[in-house]
Amino acid sequence: MNPFRASHKILLVDDDKDMCESLADVLTLDADYGISFTTDPFKALELVKAEDFSLIVLDYKMPEMTGLELLKRIKEIRPDVKVFLLTAFISNELIEHAKKEGAARVLSKFIWPDEIIKHIKEALS
């Protein structure tokens, strides 16, 4: 039996709905995660207040609020939640800043599906 089965809820936040749906599809192929997603960072904050997520995966570049700003606000609400930041614009400076704000991982948006699953399993174990 899979130890992750239905016991981990993951929130995906990306202004690109197709990206959310694709990532949700990838994650549910490997395990029975409870996946929620939104394209609106303000809605994400409402969800974080209302639900207990095991992991939150954020896009870095969104029109209403950057992933770093959202990360900071999420950590004010739920300091212990694990947060991954996904970006097409990865740099050492961004990694440092995100880690300082409490990101568990900063990953390239162009990561292979099996790699992101590996990172998620490690974070949730």
Sequence and secondary structure as in RCSB ss.txt:
>XXXX:A:sequence
MNPFRASHKILLVDDDKDMCESLADVLTLDADYGISFTTDPFKALELVKAEDFSLIVLDYKMPEMTGLELLKRIK
EIRPDVKVFLLTAFISNELIEHAKKEGAARVLSKFIWPDEIIKHIKEALS
>XXXX:A:secstr
  TTTTT EEEEE S HHHHHHHHHHHHHHS  EEEEES HHHHHHHHHHS  SEEEEES  SSS HHHHHHHHH
HH TTSEEEEEESS  HHHHHHHHHHT SEEEETT  HHHHHHHHHHHH 
